[in-house]
Amino acid sequence: MSRPGGPGTVDGVKLDRPARRAFLVVHVVASAGWLGLSAGLLALGVAANTTGSPATVEAAVRSMQLFADRLLLPIALLTLGSGLVLALGTPWGLARHRWVWTKFWLTLATITATVFALRPGVNDAVAAVSAGHALPDGGDVLTGPVVSLSAYVFMTAISVLKPWGATRRGRRLREAARKGTPAEPARV
């Protein structure tokens, strides 16, 4: 990592090109994995809700549990961590552009929803089906994947399109860089 000051640095640390590229590859692969896991969860949720076979329902919700318990959180946290490194070590910044800021908050919201809604819903479905009961509420195994898949497709689209321009902080930093003066500290 190099140490020039200015835009794209945090405490004077800026990612050099090889490091930036490596983190970008990790971020894109992890994000695509998260998107794929959500599509897989949706397919399994649809299978659990549309089949008449109790064995298929049980296999589908058990597979969903495996995805939700073992894969989703590590992939989600890898996506969040690599995104933060990219945001803080490149000129995009974390709070300089609305699309980056939006992705950050949506990522936190979807991780929270995974922990507190999706995983408990899937675990309840597995418990009920394992005890020989019918699927308690088909919406529990469909709503989470539908919402998360929609959020990930939206985040992918704004990553490509980069809409909405700079935030107030981003405009202030850009103007200060043009004038060659240090920007005033952020107001809380």
Summary of the structure (lengths in Angstrom):
residues: 188
radius of gyration: 20.6
end to end distance: 29.8
largest distance: 70.3
contacts: 558
relative contact order: 0.14
helix: 74%
strand: 3%
